[in-house]
Amino acid sequence: MAETTKQEARRTYSAVLTPGEDGWICAQIAEVPEAISQGRTLDEAKANVAEALELALEWRRDEGEALPEPAQVTVTPVTVPGS
């Protein structure tokens, strides 16, 4: 019964993975900006940000805050005039 409850409570959020100049990959959950981490590989960055997301959601629950709904995130380039 507890396993069914866990499955029903699963949520999928959007991770934004950005390579850094230092070779690390920065990972942040778009809907939960405090869930941020990094890794040397894509798999490591995804695993680390998943852990950060679990902790951020746990903190929100403990504080009585509503959990954000998963959103469809669109990533698009934005151009600004050169300096």
C-alpha positions in Angstrom: 0.0 0.0 0.0 2.8 2.4 0.9 4.5 1.7 -2.4 1.3 2.7 -4.3 1.2 5.9 -2.4 4.8 6.7 -3.3 4.1 6.0 -6.9 1.1 8.3 -6.9 3.1 11.1 -5.3 5.8 11.0 -8.0 6.3 14.3 -9.9 8.5 15.0 -12.9 10.1 18.4 -13.0 12.3 20.1 -15.7 16.1 20.1 -15.2 18.1 22.7 -17.0 21.7 21.4 -17.6 24.3 23.9 -18.6 28.0 23.2 -19.3 30.3 25.5 -17.4 33.6 26.9 -18.5 35.4 24.7 -15.9 34.1 21.5 -17.4 31.4 20.9 -14.7 27.7 20.7 -15.7 25.4 23.0 -13.7 21.9 21.6 -13.1 18.9 23.5 -11.8 15.2 22.6 -11.6 13.2 25.2 -13.4 10.1 25.0 -11.2 12.1 24.8 -8.0 15.0 27.3 -8.3 16.6 26.3 -5.0 17.2 22.8 -6.3 20.6 23.3 -7.9 23.7 21.2 -8.2 26.4 20.2 -10.6 28.3 17.2 -11.8 31.3 16.2 -14.0 29.0 14.2 -16.3 25.4 14.5 -17.4 24.5 11.5 -15.4 26.2 12.8 -12.3 24.6 16.2 -12.7 21.1 14.7 -13.1 21.6 12.4 -10.0 22.9 15.3 -7.9 20.1 17.7 -8.9 17.5 14.9 -8.3 18.9 14.7 -4.7 18.8 18.5 -4.4 15.1 18.4 -5.6 14.1 15.8 -3.1 15.6 17.9 -0.3 14.0 21.2 -1.6 10.6 19.5 -1.8 11.0 18.0 1.7 11.9 21.4 3.1 8.9 23.0 1.4 6.6 20.2 2.9 8.1 20.8 6.3 7.5 24.5 6.1 3.9 23.9 5.0 4.5 25.4 1.5 2.7 24.1 -1.5 4.7 22.1 -3.9 5.0 23.6 -7.3 3.2 21.9 -10.2 5.5 20.5 -12.9 5.5 22.8 -15.9 6.4 22.4 -19.5 9.6 24.5 -19.9 10.7 26.0 -23.2 14.3 27.0 -23.6 14.9 29.5 -26.3 17.7 31.9 -27.2 17.3 35.6 -26.4 19.5 38.1 -28.2 20.6 41.5 -26.7 22.5 44.2 -28.5 26.2 44.0 -28.2 28.2 46.3 -26.0 
